Every structure is written in C-alpha cells, then in structure tokens.
Amino acid sequence: MEPVRLDQAFFKRDVLEVAPDLVGKLLCCGGKVLRITETEAYRGEEDTACHASRGRTARTETLYQRGGTIYVYLCYGIHELFNVVTGEAGQPQAVLIRACEGQTGPGKLTKALGINRRYNGLDITQTPDLCLASDGWTGQIRAATRVGIDYAAKEDREKLWRFILN
C-alpha cells in the first residue's frame, strides 16, 4: 500500500490513543522514510512528567495548540526532541517519537533526520518535508514505563505510557 499522510483527525484524539497508534507508522523527512518503533505519551498539566505540569509558559505554549502541531524542544541543552501535539487546543498533551528502525534514542533520531526547532509550531499535516504516514502495516505493540523522567512523581513514573514495537 502506498503511504498516506496522517490527517488532522488522527491527531485530534487523546494522546493515550495516538501514542500507541503511531508505533508502526512512517516518519518521512528529507527523503528518508523510517518506521516508528517507540513512542511516549505526555498528558496534561496533571502529568508531572509533562512540560505543561508547571502551566502555560513561553516554552510550553506549543503544547497548548491543536492536535497535529509539531513540538520540538531542546533537552539538556544538547538534543532536540520531536513530539506531536494531540487532542484539542488548550489541552496540553503530546507524543514523543523515541525511536525508529535503525535509529534508537530520540536525540539521535532528530539529529539523523535534521529535525530541529525550526519545525516547532508547524502543522505536521501540512509541512512539506516532514510528515507522519501510514502504509497499512500492523504489528505487536507492548506498553512499558516511560524513561528519563526521574523528576516526575512516582505514580507518573510508573504509568505504562511508553509504546514499543515488539
């Protein structure tokens, strides 16, 4: 099946629906096409692992946009990490793309594909050189705890909001 770009309706759903559904989809950037193998969900101001847990700020403004908005942020002053906002505007939630086939780790992935903060705030359904698509592939997915969130509350660290291709 020829890949089909994911549309606005796909991203207007809750992050806990979108995050597992993105596993197995295609990340297309700069002529490269990679299958997504791992995602993580971050859900709202009540999720202490989510950047929005401290409220609406200049840094988190993108999280409050409508589903399908690209959210790229600098992590540890080194890595630019690629996320896609989900849900309705005003409900801060996003999916972190953690890994693709042949690219492990969200920082290595963005570096290899040239994804950086210039994409922040753009619409993933309209951006010419960056998109998420489906080719009809299906496979086994497992849930696990999120990683790299030692700062979050214990109950948020234990949520099975990381989704991995088996």
N, C-alpha and C positions, 0 to 999 in steps of 0.2 A: 504494500500500500504506500502511495506517495504521502510523505509527511504533510500534515495540515496544521497550520499555526493555531495555537490555543487562543480562544476569543475571550472577550470581556466577561461573559457569563461564567466561564471556568473559574476565574479569579474572584468573582463576587461572592463566593461561598466561604464558609468558616475555614480558618486555617487548618483545623483538625480533619477536614475533608480534603482540602487541596494538597497538604503536605504529602500524605501517602499516595495520592493520585499523581503527583509529579514524578515519583520514582518510576523509572522505565520510560519516561518521556524523553524527548530530544532537546538538547541545548545547542542552538545553532548560532555561531558567532564567527564573523570574519572568514566565512567559507568552511569552517570546521563544524562537524556535527558529532556530538558526543551524547551517549545515553546516560541519563541521570541515575546514579546508583545509591545516593543517600541525601536525605533532606532532614531538616529540623523545624519544628513549629514553635513560634513565639507568639503568645496570645494575650495581649491587652495589658492595661495598667496593673491588673491584679497578679500577673505573672512576674515574679521578681527577677526572672532571667531575661525578660523583655526590656529593651531600651526604654519603652514607654512607661515602665514601672515608676519612674520619677516624674511622670507627667509630660505635658507638651512643652518642648523646648525647640530651639533652632535646630539642634541635631536630630531630634525625633520627628520633626514636622512631616517628613515624608511618610512615616508610618501611619499618619492620620489621613492620608489620601485614599482614594478609592482603590479597590482591588485591581491589580494589573500594573500598579505603579512600581517602578524599579527602585529599590532601596540599596544603595552601596555605601558602606561606611568603612572607615579606617579602624583596624583592630590593632592594638598595641603599638600604634604608630608605624606599622610595617605593612600589614596585609589589608588589601581592600576586599571586603566580603560582599558577595552578591546575594541579594534577597529579593523576593517579590511580595508586595503587599497583597493581602487578601481581604475579603469581606467588603462592607460598606464604608464609605468615607466617615471619619470620626471614630471608627473602631480600630485602634492600632493593633495590627497583627500582621505577621509576615512569615514566609518560608525562607529559610537559609538553604541555599544549594550547597551541600557539604562536599559532594564528590560526584564524579562521572567516570565512566570506563576509561582507564588509562590515566586518570588524574585524581589522586587522592588528596584530601585536605582542601578546604575552601580557599585558602590563600594561594596555594599552588595552582588551583583551577583558574582563578581570576587572572593570575599572572600569565599563565599559558595562553589564555584566550584574549588577553588585553582588555579585560573588563575592569573599569576603574570608575571613579566618582563622577566622571563626565556623564555617565548614564543615570546618575541619581535623579529621581523625579520624573524620568521619561516613562512613557506608556509601553510596556512590553508587547502589547498587541499591535503597536504602530511603528516601533523602532525598526528601521530598515536593516541594520547589520547585526541585530541581536533579537532572537526570538526563542520561544519555547513551543515545541510542536509534538504532535502525536502521529505515530505510524501504525497504530493499532496493536502494538506489542503488549503482551500481558505476561506476568510472571509472579513469582512468590515474593512477598514482602514481609519483613518482620519488624516489630517495634522494639526499641531499646531506650534507655535513658539518654538524655542529651549530655554532651561533653563540653568541657571548658567553661562551666558556669558555677564554679566554686563559690562565687559571691552570692548566689541565689539562696533563698530559703530552702531548707531540707525537703519540704513537700514538693517544691518546684524542681529540685534536682532529681527527684525520684520519678517524675512523670515520664511515661513511655511515649515521648513526643519526638523521637528520632526514628526515621523510617529508612530501612536498608534493604536493598535488593539481595535476595538470597542466591 
